[in-house]
Amino acid sequence: MSIAENQRPACAAPAADTLIRYLGHRDAVSIEALGQALRQLIQDPAQRQHLADVGVELVDGQGALRVVRTMQTITGGDT
C-alpha cells in the first residue's frame, strides 16, 4: 500500500514483476481489503516464500555500509 503520491510509481513496477504485493494507494484500500490480503498471505506459504526469496535477492543488508564508503570517498576521510 502506498501512502504518498510519489510512492505509487515506485510500487507499480515491482508489483508488476511480483516482487511485492501492492494493494493500491491508501485512499483506495479498505480495512477489509487489507485484512483479506493478510489472510491470503498467511494461508499461502508458497507466496510468503516467494516474497522472502525475492527480498533476499533485492536487499543485501549492506546499504548503510555503501553509504558510509561513498561519503568517505567524497570527503577523503576514513571516519
DSSP file (Angstrom, degrees, kcal/mol; ACC not computed):
  #  RESIDUE AA STRUCTURE BP1 BP2  ACC     N-H-->O    O-->H-N    N-H-->O    O-->H-N    TCO  KAPPA ALPHA  PHI   PSI    X-CA   Y-CA   Z-CA
    1    1 A M              0   0    0      0, 0.0     2,-0.3     0, 0.0    24,-0.2   0.000 360.0 360.0 360.0 127.8    0.0    0.0    0.0
    2    2 A S  B     -a   25   0A   0     22,-1.7    24,-2.1     1,-0.1     3,-0.1  -0.654 360.0-174.3 -87.2 147.4    1.4    3.4   -1.0
    3    3 A I        +     0   0    0     -2,-0.3     2,-0.3    22,-0.2    -1,-0.1   0.796  67.8  44.7-105.5 -48.2    0.9    6.3    1.4
    4    4 A A  S >> S-     0   0    0      1,-0.1     3,-1.7    22,-0.0     4,-0.5  -0.684  83.9-117.5-101.0 154.1    2.3    9.3   -0.5
    5    5 A E  G >4 S+     0   0    0      1,-0.3     3,-1.4    -2,-0.3    -1,-0.1   0.872 112.8  59.3 -55.8 -40.7    1.6   10.1   -4.1
    6    6 A N  G 34 S+     0   0    0      1,-0.3     4,-0.5     2,-0.1    -1,-0.3   0.603  97.0  63.3 -70.6  -7.8    5.3    9.7   -5.1
    7    7 A Q  G <> S+     0   0    0     -3,-1.7     4,-1.3     1,-0.1    -1,-0.3   0.674  81.6  81.3 -85.6 -18.6    5.2    6.1   -3.9
    8    8 A R  H XX S+     0   0    0     -3,-1.4     4,-2.0    -4,-0.5     3,-0.9   0.942  95.7  40.4 -55.7 -54.3    2.7    5.0   -6.5
    9    9 A P  H 3> S+     0   0    0      0, 0.0     4,-1.4     0, 0.0    -1,-0.2   0.862 112.3  57.3 -65.2 -31.5    5.1    4.6   -9.4
   10   10 A A  H 34 S+     0   0    0     -4,-0.5    -2,-0.2     1,-0.2    -3,-0.1   0.727 112.5  41.9 -70.3 -19.7    7.7    3.0   -7.1
   11   11 A C  H <X S+     0   0    0     -4,-1.3     4,-1.7    -3,-0.9    -1,-0.2   0.774 105.7  62.7 -92.3 -32.2    5.1    0.4   -6.1
   12   12 A A  H  X S+     0   0    0     -4,-2.0     4,-2.2    -5,-0.2    -2,-0.2   0.915 101.0  49.2 -64.7 -45.3    3.7   -0.3   -9.5
   13   13 A A  H  X S+     0   0    0     -4,-1.4     4,-1.4     1,-0.2    -1,-0.2   0.950 113.7  43.2 -65.1 -50.8    6.8   -1.7  -11.2
   14   14 A P  H  4>S+     0   0    0      0, 0.0     5,-3.2     0, 0.0     6,-0.9   0.847 113.2  54.4 -65.0 -29.5    7.9   -4.2   -8.5
   15   15 A A  H ><5S+     0   0    0     -4,-1.7     3,-1.7     3,-0.2    -2,-0.2   0.904 104.6  53.7 -67.1 -39.6    4.3   -5.3   -8.2
   16   16 A A  H 3<5S+     0   0    0     -4,-2.2    -1,-0.2     1,-0.3    -3,-0.1   0.823 110.6  47.1 -63.1 -30.3    4.1   -6.0  -11.9
   17   17 A D  T 3<5S-     0   0    0     -4,-1.4    -1,-0.3    -5,-0.2    -2,-0.2   0.273 116.4-117.2 -92.5  10.6    7.2   -8.2  -11.5
   18   18 A T  T < 5S+     0   0    0     -3,-1.7    -3,-0.2     2,-0.2    -2,-0.1   0.776  79.9 126.1  55.7  32.0    5.6   -9.9   -8.5
   19   19 A L  S   <S+     0   0    0     -5,-3.2     2,-0.3    -6,-0.2    -4,-0.2   0.731  79.3  13.5 -84.9 -24.4    8.4   -8.6   -6.2
   20   20 A I  S    S-     0   0    0     -6,-0.9     2,-0.7    -9,-0.1    -2,-0.2  -0.927  76.3-119.2-139.4 164.7    5.8   -7.1   -3.9
   21   21 A R        -     0   0    0     -2,-0.3     2,-0.6    -3,-0.1    -6,-0.1  -0.915  33.8-165.6-107.5 105.0    2.1   -7.4   -3.4
   22   22 A Y        -     0   0    0     -2,-0.7     3,-0.1     1,-0.1    -2,-0.0  -0.812  15.7-175.9 -98.2 121.6    0.7   -3.9   -4.0
   23   23 A L        -     0   0    0     -2,-0.6     2,-0.3     1,-0.4    -1,-0.1   0.649  49.5-103.5 -89.5 -17.0   -2.8   -3.3   -2.8
   24   24 A G        -     0   0    0      5,-0.1   -22,-1.7   -16,-0.0    -1,-0.4  -0.760  56.8 -29.3 124.7-172.6   -3.1    0.2   -4.1
   25   25 A H  B >>  -a    2   0A   0     -2,-0.3     3,-2.7   -24,-0.2     4,-0.6  -0.490  63.6-108.5 -80.4 152.3   -2.9    3.7   -2.7
   26   26 A R  G >4 S+     0   0    0    -24,-2.1     3,-0.8     1,-0.3   -23,-0.1   0.784 117.3  57.1 -54.0 -33.2   -4.1    4.3    0.8
   27   27 A D  G 34 S+     0   0    0      1,-0.2    -1,-0.3   -24,-0.1   -24,-0.1   0.606 111.2  44.1 -76.2  -8.5   -7.3    6.1   -0.2
   28   28 A A  G <4 S+     0   0    0     -3,-2.7     2,-0.6     2,-0.1    -1,-0.2   0.381  95.9  85.6-112.7   1.6   -8.3    3.1   -2.3
   29   29 A V    <<  -     0   0    0     -3,-0.8     2,-0.1    -4,-0.6    -5,-0.1  -0.912  63.4-156.8-110.6 117.1   -7.5    0.3    0.2
   30   30 A S     >  -     0   0    0     -2,-0.6     4,-2.3     1,-0.1     5,-0.2  -0.425  30.4-112.3 -84.8 163.9  -10.2   -0.6    2.7
   31   31 A I  H  > S+     0   0    0      1,-0.2     4,-2.6     2,-0.2     5,-0.2   0.883 120.6  54.1 -59.4 -38.8   -9.6   -2.2    6.0
   32   32 A E  H  > S+     0   0    0      2,-0.2     4,-2.7     1,-0.2    -1,-0.2   0.918 108.0  47.9 -63.9 -43.8  -11.5   -5.2    4.7
   33   33 A A  H  > S+     0   0    0      2,-0.2     4,-2.4     1,-0.2    -2,-0.2   0.896 112.3  49.6 -64.8 -39.8   -9.2   -5.5    1.6
   34   34 A L  H  X S+     0   0    0     -4,-2.3     4,-2.2     2,-0.2    -2,-0.2   0.930 112.2  47.8 -64.3 -44.8   -6.1   -5.2    3.8
   35   35 A G  H  X S+     0   0    0     -4,-2.6     4,-2.6     1,-0.2    -2,-0.2   0.910 111.4  50.3 -61.5 -43.1   -7.4   -7.9    6.1
   36   36 A Q  H  X S+     0   0    0     -4,-2.7     4,-2.5     1,-0.2    -1,-0.2   0.911 110.0  50.1 -62.6 -42.7   -8.2  -10.2    3.2
   37   37 A A  H  X S+     0   0    0     -4,-2.4     4,-2.2     2,-0.2    -1,-0.2   0.899 111.7  48.5 -63.7 -40.4   -4.8   -9.7    1.7
   38   38 A L  H  X S+     0   0    0     -4,-2.2     4,-2.6     2,-0.2    -2,-0.2   0.919 111.2  49.6 -65.9 -43.4   -3.2  -10.5    5.0
   39   39 A R  H  X S+     0   0    0     -4,-2.6     4,-2.0     1,-0.2    -2,-0.2   0.918 111.0  50.2 -61.2 -42.4   -5.3  -13.6    5.5
   40   40 A Q  H  < S+     0   0    0     -4,-2.5     4,-0.4     1,-0.2    -1,-0.2   0.918 111.9  47.4 -62.2 -42.7   -4.4  -14.8    1.9
   41   41 A L  H >< S+     0   0    0     -4,-2.2     3,-1.1     1,-0.2     7,-0.3   0.906 110.2  52.0 -66.4 -40.9   -0.8  -14.3    2.6
   42   42 A I  H 3< S+     0   0    0     -4,-2.6    -1,-0.2     1,-0.2    -2,-0.2   0.877 112.9  46.1 -60.3 -37.5   -1.0  -16.1    5.9
   43   43 A Q  T 3< S+     0   0    0     -4,-2.0    -1,-0.2    -5,-0.2    -2,-0.2   0.436 103.0  70.2 -87.0   0.1   -2.7  -19.1    4.2
   44   44 A D    <>  +     0   0    0     -3,-1.1     4,-2.2    -4,-0.4     3,-0.3  -0.753  50.9 173.3-123.4  85.1   -0.2  -19.2    1.3
   45   45 A P  H  > S+     0   0    0      0, 0.0     4,-2.4     0, 0.0     5,-0.2   0.823  81.3  57.3 -61.5 -31.0    3.2  -20.5    2.3
   46   46 A A  H  > S+     0   0    0      2,-0.2     4,-2.4     1,-0.2     5,-0.1   0.908 107.8  46.9 -66.9 -40.1    4.4  -20.6   -1.3
   47   47 A Q  H  > S+     0   0    0     -3,-0.3     4,-2.6     2,-0.2     5,-0.2   0.915 111.9  50.5 -67.0 -42.3    3.6  -16.9   -1.8
   48   48 A R  H  X S+     0   0    0     -4,-2.2     4,-2.3    -7,-0.3    -2,-0.2   0.916 111.7  48.4 -61.0 -41.8    5.3  -16.0    1.5
   49   49 A Q  H  X S+     0   0    0     -4,-2.4     4,-2.9     2,-0.2    -2,-0.2   0.906 109.8  52.3 -65.2 -40.8    8.4  -18.0    0.4
   50   50 A H  H  X S+     0   0    0     -4,-2.4     4,-2.6     2,-0.2     5,-0.3   0.943 111.3  46.2 -59.1 -48.3    8.4  -16.3   -2.9
   51   51 A L  H  X S+     0   0    0     -4,-2.6     4,-1.8     1,-0.2    -1,-0.2   0.882 113.4  49.9 -63.8 -37.7    8.3  -12.8   -1.3
   52   52 A A  H  X S+     0   0    0     -4,-2.3     4,-2.1    -5,-0.2    -1,-0.2   0.921 111.1  49.6 -64.8 -43.4   11.0  -13.8    1.1
   53   53 A D  H  X S+     0   0    0     -4,-2.9     4,-1.8     1,-0.2    -2,-0.2   0.925 112.8  44.8 -63.6 -46.1   13.2  -15.2   -1.7
   54   54 A V  H  X S+     0   0    0     -4,-2.6     4,-2.0     1,-0.2    -1,-0.2   0.849 110.0  57.2 -69.8 -30.7   12.9  -12.0   -3.9
   55   55 A G  H  X S+     0   0    0     -4,-1.8     4,-2.4    -5,-0.3    -1,-0.2   0.918 106.7  48.2 -62.3 -42.8   13.5   -9.9   -0.8
   56   56 A V  H  < S+     0   0    0     -4,-2.1    -1,-0.2     1,-0.2    -2,-0.2   0.875 111.9  50.3 -64.9 -37.4   16.8  -11.6   -0.1
   57   57 A E  H  < S+     0   0    0     -4,-1.8    -1,-0.2     1,-0.2    -2,-0.2   0.858 117.4  39.2 -67.8 -34.8   17.8  -11.2   -3.8
   58   58 A L  H  < S+     0   0    0     -4,-2.0     2,-0.5     1,-0.2    -2,-0.2   0.788 115.7  48.5 -87.5 -29.5   17.0   -7.5   -3.8
   59   59 A V     <  +     0   0    0     -4,-2.4    -1,-0.2    -5,-0.2     0, 0.0  -0.945  51.5 175.3-121.7 116.1   18.2   -6.4   -0.3
   60   60 A D        -     0   0    0     -2,-0.5    -1,-0.1    -3,-0.1    -4,-0.1   0.515  44.4-123.0 -98.2  -4.6   21.7   -7.4    0.8
   61   61 A G  S    S+     0   0    0      1,-0.1     3,-0.2     3,-0.0     4,-0.2   0.565  87.9 101.2  78.5   7.1   21.7   -5.5    4.1
   62   62 A Q     >  +     0   0    0      1,-0.1     4,-2.1     2,-0.1     5,-0.2   0.227  40.9 107.7-108.8  12.9   24.9   -3.6    3.1
   63   63 A G  H  > S+     0   0    0      1,-0.2     4,-2.2     2,-0.2     5,-0.2   0.901  78.5  50.3 -59.8 -44.5   23.3   -0.3    2.1
   64   64 A A  H  > S+     0   0    0      1,-0.2     4,-2.4     2,-0.2    -1,-0.2   0.905 110.0  51.3 -63.0 -40.3   24.4    1.6    5.1
   65   65 A L  H  > S+     0   0    0      1,-0.2     4,-2.6     2,-0.2    -1,-0.2   0.903 109.0  50.8 -63.1 -41.0   28.0    0.4    4.6
   66   66 A R  H  X S+     0   0    0     -4,-2.1     4,-2.4     2,-0.2    -1,-0.2   0.891 109.3  51.1 -63.6 -39.1   27.9    1.5    1.0
   67   67 A V  H  X S+     0   0    0     -4,-2.2     4,-2.6     2,-0.2    -2,-0.2   0.936 111.0  47.8 -62.9 -46.0   26.6    5.0    2.0
   68   68 A V  H  X S+     0   0    0     -4,-2.4     4,-2.6     1,-0.2    -2,-0.2   0.930 112.1  49.4 -61.3 -45.6   29.5    5.4    4.5
   69   69 A R  H  X S+     0   0    0     -4,-2.6     4,-2.3     1,-0.2    -1,-0.2   0.901 111.4  49.3 -61.9 -40.5   32.1    4.3    2.0
   70   70 A T  H  X S+     0   0    0     -4,-2.4     4,-2.4     2,-0.2    -1,-0.2   0.916 111.0  49.7 -64.3 -42.5   30.7    6.7   -0.6
   71   71 A M  H  X S+     0   0    0     -4,-2.6     4,-2.6     1,-0.2     6,-0.3   0.897 110.6  50.5 -62.6 -39.8   30.8    9.5    2.0
   72   72 A Q  H  X>S+     0   0    0     -4,-2.6     4,-1.8     2,-0.2     5,-0.7   0.906 110.4  49.6 -64.1 -41.0   34.4    8.6    2.8
   73   73 A T  H  <5S+     0   0    0     -4,-2.3    -2,-0.2     2,-0.2    -1,-0.2   0.917 113.1  46.5 -63.4 -43.2   35.3    8.7   -0.8
   74   74 A I  H  <5S+     0   0    0     -4,-2.4    -2,-0.2     1,-0.2    -1,-0.2   0.905 121.2  36.2 -66.3 -42.0   33.7   12.0   -1.3
   75   75 A T  H  <5S-     0   0    0     -4,-2.6    -1,-0.2    -5,-0.2    -2,-0.2   0.610 101.6-127.4 -89.5 -12.1   35.2   13.6    1.8
   76   76 A G  T  <5 +     0   0    0     -4,-1.8     2,-0.2     1,-0.3    -3,-0.2   0.630  69.2 123.2  75.1  12.2   38.5   11.9    1.6
   77   77 A G      < -     0   0    0     -5,-0.7    -1,-0.3    -6,-0.3    -2,-0.1  -0.543  58.1-150.4-103.6 169.6   38.1   10.7    5.1
   78   78 A D              0   0    0     -2,-0.2    -6,-0.1    -3,-0.1    -1,-0.1   0.169 360.0 360.0-122.7  16.6   38.1    7.4    6.8
   79   79 A T              0   0    0     -7,-0.1    -1,-0.1   -11,-0.0    -7,-0.0   0.364 360.0 360.0-121.1 360.0   35.8    8.1    9.7
